[in-house]
Amino acid sequence: MPFVDGRTIPEVLMRPGIHGRFLAHKDLGASTVSLLMNRADFIPAFMPHAWGTEGTEAARMMWVYGGPDPFADSTYLEGEPPKQHA
């Protein structure tokens, strides 16, 4: 897998309020792992969600997936899997 400078990868809107940047993914040459950095805007109280923040600061999460395509075997109740961008 080639060296990837994460600062050069554009952040994409994955869901309303959720932004992501793939640092390792099949489109970037990875074959056995995916690495995703997410940023979540503050999610208001009583808004249905799976995760978010407790304050007004954006939450930052790093997801590590054992495989080159983390959304291939995911089930989405609403919408489609996020698009990956190299």
C-alpha positions, 0 to 999 in steps of 0.5 A, spaced: 500 500 500 502 506 498 503 512 503 497 516 503 497 523 506 491 524 510 491 531 509 490 531 502 484 526 502 477 530 502 472 530 507 466 527 505 459 528 508 457 521 510 450 522 513 447 529 515 452 531 521 457 526 520 463 527 515 469 522 514 475 521 511 478 514 509 486 514 510 486 506 508 481 503 503 481 498 497 480 505 493 487 507 496 491 500 495 489 497 502 487 489 501 486 487 508 484 493 512 480 500 512 481 506 516 476 511 517 476 518 521 469 521 522 467 527 525 460 528 528 457 535 529 453 536 536 447 532 535 441 535 539 438 532 545 432 527 543 434 526 536 435 519 534 442 517 533 447 511 534 452 515 537 454 523 538 457 528 543 455 530 550 457 537 549 458 542 543 464 540 540 465 536 534 466 528 536 472 525 532 472 517 532 477 513 528 474 506 525 479 500 524 475 495 519 478 488 518 478 488 510 478 493 505 471 495 504 467 496 511 460 497 508 460 491 504 457 487 509 453 492 513 445 493 513 442 500 512 435 501 515 435 508 511 439 510 505 445 507 502 452 506 504 457 512 504 461 513 498 468 512 498 473 517 495 480 516 493 
